Amino acid sequence: MHQDTDKLLEALEYQFNSADLLTSALTHRSYLSIRSTQNAGSQSRPIENFPTANNERLEFLGDAALGYLVAEMLYEEYPNASEHKLTLMRANLVRGTSLSGLAQDLGLGDYLFLGQGERSSGGASRASILANALEAVFGAILLDGGIDALRIVVIRLFRNRSKRLMDIPIQDFKSRLQELLQARGLSLPSYSIVETSGQPHAQVFTLSCRVEELGVSAQAQAASRKSAEKLAAEKVFNMLSSPEPK
């Protein structure tokens, strides 16, 4: 891993007040299995600034913050877009493949702390690790500079990507899930209403998508049944098409 993160910070256009937060965001859990000393000939020396925490908690925080800020950005940028269109755009922008592509553009893999086995097996370019690390970096920026600082970073990184989505059809995850199951010779998923809440003019639908043969299911909420079905289908699709562990 490059110890000098200047290029990464330049790409993010953000300077951390706490270097430890950035270090934690870049630390995969496999790295913490390494002893905090390493052999140097016949002697041992401490590893300077050895991370003490992996990036999973920051990933959790960054994931939540990113979802909100992307939704806010889309709401303000596209006042005439329907709730359904905004929902699909957000889903496409924050899904794992999109985040891993952005992480690759930032060169994030070069800066990750990975265990030797994880690195030798290609962990620095693995989509799931890159996506999770990018969310962790967003979580670190949130803690370091606050929501306004993260908002600036997110808008700069995602605005142009959202504009491209307005000009092309966004594939329906219900269709994608159907194609995936058919390719595996499985039956189509079933959708059912779990709960309907809210006032009649502002209802919220909770829908379940289930693939009975695999025993896999997921729930999602939205302001319309159709949107909730698509979001639940996306969750199941990601579960079935992304077998890599975190």
N, C-alpha and C positions, 0 to 999 in steps of 0.2 A: 504494500500500500504506500502511496506517496504521502509522506508526512506533511508536505507543503500543500495546503488546501487553497492557496490563493486563486488558482484557476477555477476551482469549484465555486468559491465565493464570488468570483467575478461573473461566472455564468448565472448564479442566483441573484446577483446584484444585491447582496445582503452581507453585512459584516456583523459577526456575532460578538456580543459582549462577553459571553461565557463560552470559552473554547471547550469546556467539559461537556456542555450540552451537545455541541456538534459531534464530539468524539463518541458520546453515547448513541447518537442517532446513526452513526456509521458502523456501530459494533453489532455484528451478528452473534447470536447466542453461541455458535460453535467456537468463537474466538475465546470465550471465557473459560473454555476447558484447558487452554494453554496455561501452564504454570507461570507465575509472575516473575520467574527468573529463567534465563536461558544460558546454556553452556557456551562459553567463549574460550575454546582451548581447554585448559585445565582449571579454569576459573568460572565462576558464575557471577553475573551482574544483574541488578534489577532492570526490568524493562521500564524505561521512562514513560510516565503518563499512561501506565497500563489501565485500560478501561475497567471500571468496577461494575458496570451495568450494561445489559444488552439493550437493543433498541425497541423491544416489543411494547413497552408501555408508551413510549413516544409515538410509535406507530398507531396505537389505539387512539391517542389524542389527535394526531395529525389526520387520521382517516375521518374522524368526526368533524374537525374544523374544515377540512377540504370540501367535504360534502356540502356544508353550510355555505362556504364562501363561493363555491362554484354555482350553487343554486341562486345566491344573491346576485352574482355577476350576470347570470343568464336572465334573471327576472328584470334587471335594470337595462341590459343591453337589447333585449328583444321584447318590448312592451306589447307587441301584437301576437306573439307566439302563444299557442294554447298550452294548457297545463300538460297535456299529453306530449306535445312536442318538447317542452322544457324538460319533462321527466326523462324522455329518451335521450336528449342531448346531454343532460347531466350524467346519466348512466354510461354513455359512451365516453365521456371525458374522464371519469374517475374509475373506470374499470381497470383491472390489472394490466391488460395488454397495453392500454393507453399510457398508464403510469410507467410501465417498464420501458416503453419507447421513449418517453420523455427523460427518464433516468439515463438511458443510453446517450441521448443527445447531450445531456449535462456531463457525461463522462463519469457518472457516479460510481460505477464499478471499480474504477481505479483507486478509489479512496476508502473502500470498505475494509474493515477489520474482519477477517474470516479465519476460521481454523484451517490448519494445513490440509486436512482431508477435504473440506468444503471447497477450498480454493483450487486444489489439484483436480477436483471433479468438475470444475467450470462454474463454481458458485458465483464468481464475480460477474458473469454474464447471464445467470439464470433469472428468468423473467420474474418469478415470485419474489426472489430476494431483492431484486432491484426495485420492484414496486413497493415492497414493504419498507425498504430503506428510505425511499423518497417520501413516503408518508411520515416516517420518523423524523426526517429533516424538517418537514412542515410542522410537526409537533414541537420540535426544538425551537424553530423560529417563533412559534406562538408563545412559548414560555420565555424566550429570550427578549423579544421585542413587543409582544402583545398582538392582539387581533388586527390592529391597523397595519402593522408591519407585515404580517402574513398576508393580509388582503392585497397589498401592493405586489408582493411576489406572485401570488396566485393569479391575479389579473394579468400580469405581464406574461406569465407562462401559458395561460389557458385562453386568453382572449382570441388570438389568431386561430387557435385550434377550433374554438366554438364557431367562428365565422365560416370555416370550411364546412362544418357540419350543416349549416343552414343551406348550403348549395347542393348537397347530395342527399339521397334517401338514406335514412337511418334504418338499418335492418331490425326488424321486429324480433325480439328474443323468443317470442312464442314460435315463430317460424324457424328460428335457428335451433331451438330445442327439439322441435318436431323433426327437422332434418337429421339432427344428431341421433335421435332415438331410432328413426327409420333406418339409418345407416348401420345401426347395431342390431337390427332385427327385433326391436322392442316395440311394445304397444305405446300409443300416444298417452301423454300425461292427462290427468284429470284435474279440474279446477273446481273449487267449492268456496262459498262464502263462509268465513269463520265468524265474522262479526260486522255489523253495521252500526256506526255510532254517529253522534253529532245531530245538529238540527236538520230538518228536512231540506233547507236551502244550502246547507254546508255539510253534507254527509261525508264520512270517512269509511271506506270499505277495506276490510281486512280479508284478503283472499289467500287460499292455500293452493299450491301446485304440487302434485304428487305423482311420482313414477312408481306405480305399485310393484312392478317386477323387481325393482332395485331397492325398494323400501326407502326411497329418498324423497324428501319433501321440504318445502320452504314456504314461509308466509311473507306477505308484503302489504303495505297500506298505501292508499292513494285516494284522491277525491272522486275517482270514477272506478267502476268495476274493471273496465278494460285496462286502465293504466295499472291497477293493482295486479291483474293477471300477468301483465308483461313484466312487471318488476319481480314477481314471484318466479316467473319462468327464467328470468335472467339469473336469479340466485341458484336455481337448480342447474341451469346450463353451466354456470361457473363451477359448481360442485362436481359436475360430471366431466368437464373438459379441462380442469386444472388439478390433476392428481398430485402435483408436487407438494411436499410438505413445506411449511414455512421455514 
